[in-house]
Amino acid sequence: MIFQGINMKLQRVILIFVLIQTLGFGSTSYGQKLHNLRCELMNNPRGIDRQAPRLSWEIQDSTRGVYQIGYHVIVSSSPAKLEREIGDLWDSGKVNSNNSTTVYYAGQKLESRQQVYWKVRVYTNKQDLGWSAPANWTTGLHYYKDWKNRWIGLDGYQDTDDEQKGQLSGRYFRKDFETKKKVQKATAYIMGLGLYELSINGKKIGEHVLAPTPTDYSTNIKYNVFDVTSDLTQGENTIGVILGNGRFYAMRQAKPYKVKSFGFPKLQFQLEIQYNDGSTEYIESDNTWKVSTNGPITSNNEYDGEDYDARKEFTGWDMANFDDHSWQSVNYVQEPAGRFEAQLNAPMKVMMDIHPAQIIQREDGKLIIDYGQNFTGWVKLKVSGPAGTQVKLRFAESLDEQGNLFVANLRDAKSTDHYTLKGGKEEEWEPKFTYHGFRYVEVSNYPGAIKKENFVGRFVYDDMATIGSFQSSDSLLNRIYKNAWWGIASNYKGMPIDCPQRNERQPWLGDRPGSAYGETFLFDNINFYCKWLDDIKLSQKDDGSIPDVAPAFWRYYSDNSTWAGTYIIVAHMLYKQSGDIRILKDHYPAMKKWINYMQDRYNDDSGLMVKDSYGDWCFPPESIEAGRGKIADKKYPSKLLASATFYHLLTLMGEIGDVLQDKAADQYAKEAVKVKKAFNQTFNNGDGTYGSNSLTENILAYNFDLVEVEEQKKVRENITNLINHTYNGHLHNGVVGIQWLMRALHKMGEDDLALKIATQKTYPSWGYMIEQGATTIWELWNGNTAHPKMNSQNHVMMLGDLLVWYYEQLAGIASKENAFQVISMKPVFPKGLEAVKASYQSLYGEITSDWQVDGQKLRWQITIPPNTEAEVFIPARSETEVFESGKHLNQSEGIEKISRDEDYIKVSLKSGNYLFNSHI
């Protein structure tokens, strides 16, 4: 289950309508403030096709000790009824509860296209906050028969396509219609596959790009909904739709056994016009539409780029009175197999414009444009010159030693755009159906004035807000955080892809079991990852097998627990971070099915998991020179890694089963005990080492609690010895081990060592990447010397759980209960780190932690949002040495309980701003 939200100000309350994603609406001054935190919030969300939305609200009050004691929700079918407090759809009545984030709509069944209005009254221990301002949402199309139209398109190659190269030209669709009465409301529903751009009367509708979000079109297809009331005119109107390939028409078809292809671009569209006289008219995709493939987009491909010939533009093609006699009539085409669903995760948008850092003019006439930052998107070009001049833009992440584009790591992705000028006045162009991962652009045959403003980089990712911040006294930690932000955002493309530049760009499960957790502190991405959970569930085979990549655009079902197990790990994490139990309910049956499948096929008699495919993928070569020129895609399957991971998954399934009150929970716990015993009998060497004594093998054994209590000291000593002596203070993990490294070190009490690893500047380390000029995170620890075949310079898998450690350990911002309704704040203070300042926008409000250490003195300022409480651990020798805002703890308002916890003074407190001082 994903979120969907509505946001607005109610005195000191923000409403959040949570359904499948966090969407917002409201037009108050506070909404502008929230916009900076959650930029994907939308006004009056449309097309919500879920019956039981989750309603949430956020109380804004800096007074200490504010918590909710009750609420009253009213949902009405009209603004007038809502104003009169008539909840004809649902009236919860006054509910005595502190629940402000998981109030599920429990009213009458909502019909398709229904406009719904709601508000809430919140009661706190301080006062009755009164009724909120009204909010609303519109339901989507709940039934297949709500679509009154047909799929249209052109199945098969056209004269403008290159069948041999697998290149398709853009498909341009148009439809004229007339409105003879005054329009009260008009709503457009569209499924344009693979990608679409919609316009009405010459105006693009919405800010979406690369829409809709990608799915396995044989299982589900997302539709988008737009309010186009203001876009229609009295009289003649025209709808225009351009279709690109996207993932529907496969980008590489040389290996049909590997790559899924779904067919040729096709469209289903429905415009519903409600007139003032109460009548309704439907403009549908039918055989009265016209189509042309002879337009300016002569080819488009996510890997290769887009070719655009401005001489072929149809001037006014999406406006009335255009002469379309040379256009073809559309054909009715076979509809895709997948079910139709509203897109409830945020769309991709142009989120930022980036101007060149420098432009290098080469002797051969070419330009090298350096944006100073690796990112994803494209270039918006301004140019003037003779008709027929073709400007070529090639994209790359770096330059070689001669200053040329380094493109070897793109494999056979061309990553090139072409723009052919129509001539005359200055022209402006940007592609519609491709994107690139790049820092550098080589521009050939550019005839115009060479100005930075003529080459604007457009940063494209899912419209998700940045909800976290982090700064510290260590500039390298800060730079790693910055690189992580750019890398994570770059790889949000409706699904979490591995890299944005080469001929891959796939949502590998193995990249994100731990890194997805860290990402939730930076981005408002719960909806995004819940959509991905749906992708995984829908890709599951009938026998239970889960793919390595989901959606399964590549048919890889290798049955390795370290990859497919991400499904369970991420579902469990999202529940912990969001508090929505429906995430677990929706996916628990599929997870059980996979667990049974793996046990049936791959458990040996002792219960150990014998199947693994990749091992500790991309672990670092022994030295930077040892990996020079070497290809990293080597598989080293490991029974130990598979068994350790599967044990951890069994423990998670036991926890999930307990939450859902499933009797299978006890069985998972029993099976885990059996695996633990067999694991130690098989892999424990008795001297504090496991398996071959790799760092990852020992880290997994310790972190997953496979090590018996009496053995833990020896294992800790071995791990620290490996890091300090064998690896000279560095990590030595591939993608499996790095997902757990930092949390394991914290669990061992080795945060000083964790900081040492995090701040290394020599190989292998995150700092080494930065020292070599990286502005994102590399795929490989030796990305500057490895063979380019598998050597992305913008990956996130090697972040592992670093960001979790940043927030939960360094900043001390962690959830103890109910998605931060009870917050645990127990930061570590590693030697050499003098300050940390971090924030996280939870569903209850912003949590902040700002500490500085000066010698033995600690100054720590925190913010606890209303309707939450916190357990705060302050390092101090005694209670008398801890002060809050200049007062002794027992004199401070808001502090409810004080106790001793080893080297900490533990205080329990309610919401508010607090300033602690102590001697440590």
N, C-alpha and C positions, 0 to 999 in steps of 0.2 A: 504494500500500500504506500502510495506516495502522498505528498502534501499538495494542498492547493490553498491559497490564502487570500484573504481580503484585508486590506489595511486602511485604517483611517483613525482620526483623533476623536476621542470622546473625553473632553475635559482632560483627565489624566489617564485615559485608557486608549490603547491602540487595539483595534479589532484585527484579528487575523483569521481569515476563512480558510481552513485547511481541508483539502480534499484529496487531490492527487499531486498538487504542487503548491508552492507558496506564491500566491498571486495577491495583489493588493488593489484597493481602490479607496478613493477619498480625495478631497480637494482642499484640505485645510492646510494651514501653515505648517503644522507638525508633519504632515505628509511629505513636505519637501525635505525636512530633516531626515526622515526615514528613508527617503529616496537615495540618500547617500550611502545608506547601509544595505538596502535591498533593492537594487536598481531594476530587478526584474518584476517588481510589483506592478500590476496593471490596473487600470481603471475599469470597474464593472466587468469582471471576467465573463467570457462567453463560452458556450460549448462545453459545459461541465456535464459529463455523462455518468456520474456516480450518484447513487441514491442516498448514501449516508455520509454527507460531508462532515468533516471534522472542523468544528468551530473553536477558535482560540482568540484570546485577547491578551494584551500586554499592558500592565498598569504602569503608569509613569508617575513616580512620586519619590523624591529624594529623602523624605522623612524616614527616620529610622523606625524599624519594627513594623512596617506595613505588610499586612498579609490579608488575603481574601478569606472571607467567612461565608460568602454566598453569592449566587448569581441568579439572574432571571433572563432567559432568552426568549424572544418572540420572533417568529418567522411568519410573514404574511404574503398574501398574493397580490397586494397592491400597496402603494405608498400611503393611500388614505387610511387603509386598515391598520397599517403599521403605526401611523401617527396617532390613531385612536387606541393603540395598544390592543388590537384584535389580532391574535395569533391564529388565524384560521388554518394555517398550514402546520404550525407547531407552537405551543406555548408550554415551556418547560415548567412554569410556575417557579416560585422561589425555591432554590435548591441550596441547602446548607452544605457547602463544599468549598475546598480550596483549589479545586480543579479549574484551571484557566487555559489549558492547552489541549485537552482531549475530550471535549464535549461533542459527542456525535449527534448529528441531526437525527431525530427520532419521530418525525412528524408524518404527515400524509405522503403518499407516494407522489413523486414529482414527475410530471409529464414532459415529453419532449418539447423543447423550445419555450419552456416556462420561465417567466421572469419572477424571481424570488427576492423578497426584501426582508432584512433582518436587523435587529439591534439587541443590545444586551444591557442589563442593569447590573452593576457590580457593587457588592457590599464588602467593605473592608472593616478591620477591627477599629479603624479610625473614624470612618464615615461612610455614608451611602453616596456613591459617586453619581447616582442618577442614570438616566438613559443615555446611551450613545447616540450620535447622529446616525441616520439610516445608511445602510449599506445594501448591496444587492449583487446577485449573480444570475446568469441565465443558463438553463440546462441545455444540453446538446441534443443530438439525435440518438435516442435510446434503441431504436429498432432498425433493422435492415430495411424495412418497408418505408421508413421515414425518408429514405432517399428515393425521390420520384423520377430520377433520371437514369441515364445509361453511361457506361464507359465509352469514350470516343478516342480515336487516335488513328495512327497509320501503322498497322502491323507489317513488318517487313522493311527491307532497305529501300531507300528512295534514291533518285538520281543524284541528289546532293550529298549522299553518304559515301564513305569509302569502306566497303565491306571487307576488303583485304586487310586493312589496318584496324578494322573495328571502330571506326570513327563515325559518329552521327552528327548531323547538323541540328541546330535548334529547331524545335517545332513551334510555330506561331499559330495560335488559335484566336478567332474573333467571332463575336456574335453581336449583331445590332438588335435593339428592341426599343419599344416606345412606352413611356408611362403617360397615360392620358388623364390621370387623376392625381390629387395631391398625396404625396407619400408621407405616411406616418412613421414607418420604420422599415428598414431594409437590412437583411442579414445574408451574408455570403458564406457558403460552406464549400470547401475545396479539398480535393485529393488530387494532387498533381505529381505523377511519378515519372522518373525518379525525383527531379527537383522542379519547382515552378516559381514563376513570378507573376503575380496577378495585378492587373490594372483595370481601372474603369474611367472611361472618358479621358484617357491620356495620363492619368495619375496612378502611380504605384500605390497599392493598398498594403498598409502595414510596413513595419521596419524589418520584418523577417528577411533573412538571407539563407540560402541553401536549405530551404524549407521543402517538405516537412522533415521532421526528425527521422533519422534512418532506423529501419526495423528490418526484420526478415519478412519480406512482403508476402511470403507464403503462409505466415502465421497471423500477422496483424499489420494494419495500415493506419497511419495517423491522419486525421483530417484537422484542418484549421478553420476557425470561425472568425468572421470580421463583421463589425457593424459598419455598413457602408451607406447609412441613411443620408449623410451629408454629401456623399459622392455622386448621388444621382441628380439628374436635372429633370425638370418638367419637359416632357417631349422625348426627343431622340437620345439614346444612350448606347454605349458600346462597351462590351467586356473584352478584355485582351488577356490571354494567358500564354506565356512562353514556357515550354518544357525543355529541361535538360536531362542528361543521362542519370546523374547521381549513381547510386548503387543498384538501381533497377536494371539498367543495361550494363552488364559487367564490364569493368575497366580492362580486364585481361581475360581473354577467352581461349588462350592457347592451352590451358589446363582445365578443361571442363569438369574433370573428376575432382578438382580442388575448389574451384571458384563457382559460386552460385550466380546464375544470371536469371532474371525473371521475365525478360521480354523487352519490347520496345516501349518508349514513353507513352503514357496514356493519361487521360483526364476524366475525372468525374466532378461536376460542378453543379451547384444549386443556389440560386438567388431567390430568396423569399421576400416579397414586397407586400407589406401591409399598408393599405390605403386608409385615409381618414374616414371613409364611409364604411369601414369594417370589412371590406373585401380583401382577398389575398390573391396574388398572382405569383406564379413560379416561372423563373427563367432557368431552363434545364440544359444540361449537356445532352444534345440530341443531334440528329443528322442534318439539322439546319445550320449548324456551325460550319465555318470555313477554316481551312488550315493551309499553311505553306511551310515548306522546308527550305525555301530559297531566300531566306533572310540573312541578316548580317552575321549571325552566329553560325559559322561554317563548320565548326567542330567544338566539342566541349568534353572534358574528361578530368576527373579529380586528380589523376596522376600526371597527366601530360599537359594540362592547361587549356586555355580557350583561344580560339581564333575568331577574330571579328573583322569583317570587311564593311566599313562604314559606307562604302559606295552602294551597298545592297540594302541600305536601310529603307523601310517602308514608312515614309513620312506620314504621320497621322493614322497609322494602321489600327490603333486602338481607340479611334475616335469616330464619330458619326460621319457619314458621307464619304467614307473611304471607298475607292474603287477596288473591289476584291474579285472582279470577274475572272482574273487569272489564277485565283486560289482554288484549291481542290475542296470538294465537299468531304467532310470527315467520314470515317467509317465507324460503325459500331464494332467494338473489339471485345475480346474475352476479358472478363473482370479478373483481377488477381484473386488468389485463393484465400488470403488473409482476411480476418474480420476487421470491421471498420471501428476505429476508436478515436475519440477526441485526443488531440495532443495536449497533455497536461503538464509536461515538462517544458521548461522555458525554451523559446526558439533561439536559434543563433542570430546574432546581430553584429553589425560593426560597432564595437565597443570603444574604440579609441583610434584616433588618427596619430600617426607617427611620422615626423618629418625627418628627412635625411640628416645624419650627422655630418656627412661630407659627400661630395661628388668628385670622383677622380676621372679626369679626361685623359684617355689613353692616346698614344700616337696613332693607333689604327682607327681612330675616330669613335671607338666605343666608349661608353660611360660605365663606370663602376660606382653604383650608389650604395653607400654604407649607412644603414639605419642605426648602427650602434647597438642593436638589440635583436636577438633571435626571437621571432614571433611567427604567428600564422595569419594568413589573410592574402591580400593582394595589393597592387598599386593602382591608385587612381591617377590616370595620366592626363595631362594637358599638353596639347601639341598643335602646331599649325604648320602647314606645308603643302606641297603639290599633291593632287589627287593620285591615288595609287601607291604612294609611298608606304612601305610596310615597316613599322617599328616592331622590333623583336625584344622581348623582355625574358631573360633567363634568370632563374632564381636558385640560390644556393645558401648554405649556412656559413660557409667560410671561403677563404681564398687559399690558393696554393702558394708555394714559395716564390713563384714568378708574378704573383698578383692576379692570376686568372681565377675564375670561378672553380671551386672544388666541387665537382658533381659526381665523383666516383661513388659516393655513399648513397646516391639516389637510385642505384641499380639502373633499371631501364625506364624509370619515370623521367619524362622529358622536362617536366616542370617549366614549361615555356608558354608564354602568351604572345600572340601576334595581333597587332592592330594595323589595319590598312586605312589610310586617310581618305576621306571623301573630297578634301580640298576646300579652300575658301577660308572662312573665319576660324578662329581658334576652336579646336575640338576637345571634348572631355570624354573620357571613357574609363570604365572599370568592368571587370568580368562579372558574370552572374552565377556561373555554375562550376566554379573550380576554386581551389585555394592552394596556397603554397606554404611550406615551412622554410623561412629564410631570414637572413640578416642582410645579404648582399643581392643586388640585382644588376645584371649586365644588360645595358640598353644598347642595341645596335640600330644604326640608320635613323637616329633621331634628328629631325630637321629643324626643330624649334629652338627658342632661346633656352639655355641651360640654367634653369632656376630651381631651387629646392622645392618651391611651392608647386612645381609642375610634376612632382613625383611623390605624392602623398601615400605613405603606407597605411593600410587599413587593417587594424587588428580585429580579428573575428573569433568570437567564441560564444558559448551559450550565455544568455542574458541572466547571469547569476551575480548577485552582489558579493563584494568582498566584505565579510563580516568579522574578520579578525585582523589584529595588528600585533607586531612584535618588534621590539627594539632591545638592544642590550649594550653593555659597555664594550663588547667585543665586535669590532667592525666586520670580522670574517663571518661570525654567526649571522649578522645582519645581512651580509651580502648573499650568503647561502639562502636565507629566507627569501630575499628578493628574486634570486634565480629560480627558486622553487615556485614562487607565485607565477612567474612568467611561463615556466614549463607546464605547470598544471593547467593554467588558463588556455595555453596553446593547444592542449590535447583534449579539451572539452569540445566535442563535435557531435552533440546529440547522444553520444556514448563516449566512454573513456577510452580513447585510442592510445596506442603505444607511442606513435611518432607521427609528425605531420608532413614529412618531406619526401620519403621514398615510396616505392611501389608496394606499400603495406598498409599502414594506417588502420590497424585492426584492434578491436577491443579485447586484448588478451586478458584472461582472468588472472594469470599468474603474476601480472605486474602490480596488483593492487590489494592484496589481503591486508597489508598494514598501511600502505601509503594512502588508501582511500580514507582511513580513519583520520590521519593527519590533515587531509584536505578539508574535512568537515569543519575544522577550526578556521580555515581561511575563507571558504566560499559557502554561500547558502545553497548547498548542493544535495540536500537530502532527497528532494524530488528527482534530481538527476540520477542519483544512484538507485533510487527505487525503480525508476524506469529501467535501469540496467538489470536489476533483479528480475523484472518481468521478461526482459530479453533472454536472460539465462533460463528461466523457467520454461519459456516457450520453445527454447532450442533443445530441451531435454528429449531424448528418444523415449519411445514407449517402454523400452526395457529399463530405463533409469539413467542411462549414460548422459553425461553433461560434457559439452565441448570445451576445448581450450580457448575458443574465440566465440563471443556471443554479442550481438547476433552472429549466427554461424555463417558468415559470408564465405569463410573458408571451412571446408568440411574436415576439420581436425577434431577427432574424438579419440584422444590417446589414453584416457582413463588414468590420469595421474592425479593423486590426491592433493598434491601441492598446488595444482592449477584449479581443478574443479572445486576443491574445497573452499575456494574464495567465496563461492555462493553462500555457504553457511556463515563464514566469518563476517562478510559484509552485512548480511541480514541481521545477525546478532548485534553488530556494531551500530547499525542504523536504528535499531530498537533502543539501544542504550542512549544514543544521542538525541532521539526524537521523542521517545516515550510512547510511540504509536504501536500498540500491540498487534494491530492488524497487519503490520509488516510480517510478523512471525506467523500469524494465522494464514496469510495468503501463500506463504512459501514453505511452511513446515511439511505438508504432504509431499511436495517434490523433493525436499531435502531428505526425508525419510526414504523415499524411493531410491535416491542415489546411494545413500548409505547401504541399503540392502543390496543394491546392485554390486557395489564394490566388495562387500563382504562375501557375496555368493561367488564372485569370480576370482577374487585376488587374495583373500585371507588364507594363510596357511593354518595348519592344525592348532598352532599356538595362539592364533589371533593376529599375528603380524601381517602387515600389508606388503605383499611381495611386488606390487606393480608401481613403478615410477617411470617417467619418460625423460625428464630433462635434468634431474639432479639439481645441484646448486648453480643454476644457469648463470653464465657470465661471471663466475668468480675471477678475481684478478690474477693475472700471471705473476710469477714470483718477483719479477722486476719489470720496469718499463721497457727495457730492452728485450727481455725474454718474450714479450708479446708483440714486438715490432713485426708488422706485416702478417701476423697470424689471424686467421679467421676465428671469430668467437663462437660460431654456432655449432659448438661441440656438445654432445649430450653425454652425461655421466650419470645414468640412473642409479638411484640409491634406495635400497630397502630401508635403511635407517631413517632417511628423511621422510619417506612415505609412511612408515609406521609411526614416527613421532607426530607427524601432522595428523594422521588419522586418529591417533589417541586424543589429540587436542580437539578434533572435530567431534568425537564421541562425547567429550566433556561438555562442549557447547550444546550439543543436541540434548544432553541431559538437563542443562540449564533451561533451554528453550522449552523442553517438554514439561518441566516444572512450572514455568510461567503459564503455559497453556493447559496445565493440569491433565497432561496425557500420561497414561499409565506406562507408556513406553520409556519414560524418563528413567525409571529404575533399571530397566534392561540396559539402556545405554551406559549407565553408571557401572553396572556389573561387567559389561563388555570392556569398558575402559580399564577396570581393575585387572582383568585378564591380560589385556595388551601391555599394561605397565609391567606386570610380572615377566611376561615373555620378552619384552624390550630389554629389561635389565639382564635377564639371563643370556640374551643373545649379544647385546652390544656393550654392556658395561665391562670394561677391562679390569676393574677392581683397583685401579690406581688413580682415580679421578678423571679418567679419560673415557670417551665413548667412541666406538667405531674406529675410524682411522685417525682420530684425534684432530679432525679439522675444527676450526672455530665454529662453523655453522652446526656441525653435529653436536658439539657440547652446548652451544647456546640453546638449541631447540630442546635438548634433554632437560636443561635447567629451567628454561622459561616455561615449559609446558608441565612442570612439576612431575617429571618422570624420575627425577633423582630422589632416592630415599633420603630421609632426614639425616641419617648418620653419614651419608656420603656427600652431602652438600658442600661441606667445607673443602674437601679435597677437590671437588669439581670447580668451585669458585677459584681456588688457588691455581688450578690448571688453566682456567680461562684467562685469568689475569696474567699468568706467565706467558701464555701464547701471545697475548696482545703486546705485553711490555717487552718481551725478549725475542720470541720467534718472529714477530711482525713489527718489532721496533716501535711500539706505540700506535700502530695503525690497525684498521679493520682488515679483515680478509674474508669477506663474504660475497657470495653471489646474490641473486634476487631472492632466494628463499631465506637465507640467513639474515639479510639486511632488513627484512620486514620485522624482525624481533630483537635485533641487537641492542638497541638503546634501552628498551624496556627491560631486557634481561639484565643489563648492567645496573640499571636502577634497582631492580629487584635484589641484586647482589650487594647493594650498598656502595656501588662503584661509580658514583656520578662524577667524581673527579676524573676517573679514567674515561668516562663517556665524553666529558668536555675535552679531554686531551685528543680523543679520536675526532670529535667534531671540529676541532680547530687546527688540525694538521693541514699543512700546505704542501706537503710532499706526497708522492705516490704511495699507496692509493688512498685518496680522500676526496671529499667534496671540495675542500680548499684547493687541492691540486688542479681540479677542473678550472676553478676561478683564476688561479695563477697562470693557466694556459689560455686565458681570455674568454672562457665560457660565460655566457649570460643566461643560460638555462642549465639544466642538469643533463649530463651525458648518459648514453646507454651503457657505455663501458668505462670502467675505471681508467683504462689506458686508451681512451678515445683519440688521443693525439698520435698514437703509434700503431694502432690495430689496423688490420686489413679493412678496407672501406665497405666490404660486402654487407656487413652488419655493424654499422658504426654511426648511429644517429647522434646528433648533437643536441637533441631536444627530446628527452625521455623523462619519465618520472619514476620508473621502477626502482632505481637505485637510491631514491629518497628513503625508501623503507619506512621505518617508524620514527624518523628523525623529528618530524614536526609534532608528533604526539609527545615526544620528550620535551620539545620546546615549550609546549603549552602546559602539559600536565605536571612535568617535573620542574623545569626552570621557572615557569610562571606560577605553577601551582593552581591551575584552573582545570578542575576535573569534576565530573558528575559522580556523585555517590548514589543518588536515588532519583528516579523519575525525570530523567533528562534535564539535570541541573536544578530541579526544585530543591534538592539538598546538594550543596556544593561542597566538595572536599578541597581545601586549600592548604597544601603542604609542600611548598616549594623547597627545592634543594638549593644550596648555596655553594657551588663548587669553588675550590680554590682558584683564584685568578679571575673570577667573574665578579665584577663589582656592582652591576646593576642590570635589572630586567624590567621592562615595561611592556605589558601585553593586555589585549582586550579581546573579548569574544561576545558576539551578539547572540545570546541564547533566545529561546522562545519566550522567556520571561523578561528579557531585557539584557542590557549590557553588563557583563562581568569584567572587572578590571583588576589587575595586579601590578603594582609598581613598587619595586623594592630597590634599595641601595644599601650597600655595606661599606662602611668607612672604619677600617680597623676592626674593632670589636663591637661597633655600633651598627644596629640595623634600623632602617627607617622603611616602613612598609605601609603603603596606602592601598586600600582595596575598595571596590564597589560591589555590593550585593544587591541585585534587583528586587523590587517588590514581589511579594508572594513566594519568596524563596528564603532559605536559611543556609547557613554555612557552618562547617566545622573547620576552624582555622588553627593551624599549628604554628606557633611562634617559637623559634629557638631561643632559649633563655635558661639561665642557671636556676632561677627561681621566679615565682609569680611576682614578687616585689620589684623585680627588675624590668617588668613589662608595663608600659604606659600606653593608654589609648587617648589620643587628642590631649595629651598632657595630664591625664588623670590615671589613678590606679585602676586596674581592671574592674575591681569590685565597685567602683564608683561610676563606671561608664554605662550610659544608657544603651540598651540594645543587646548587651552581653548577658546571656542567660545562664551560662554554666562555665565553670573554670575547673580544669583538672590537670594533672600531670601525666604526660605520655612520653616516657623515656627522656630524651633531651629536649623535649618541646613542652610548652605550656599550651594546652588545648582549650580553646574557647568555642562555645556554641553561641551563635548570634543570629539575629534577624536581619532584614534588609537595611541598607543605608550605606553611607560613606564612612570609612574608618581609617584612622591613622595610628599605626602601632610603632612604638620605639622600644628597643630592647638591647641588652648586651648579649652577644653570642660567644 
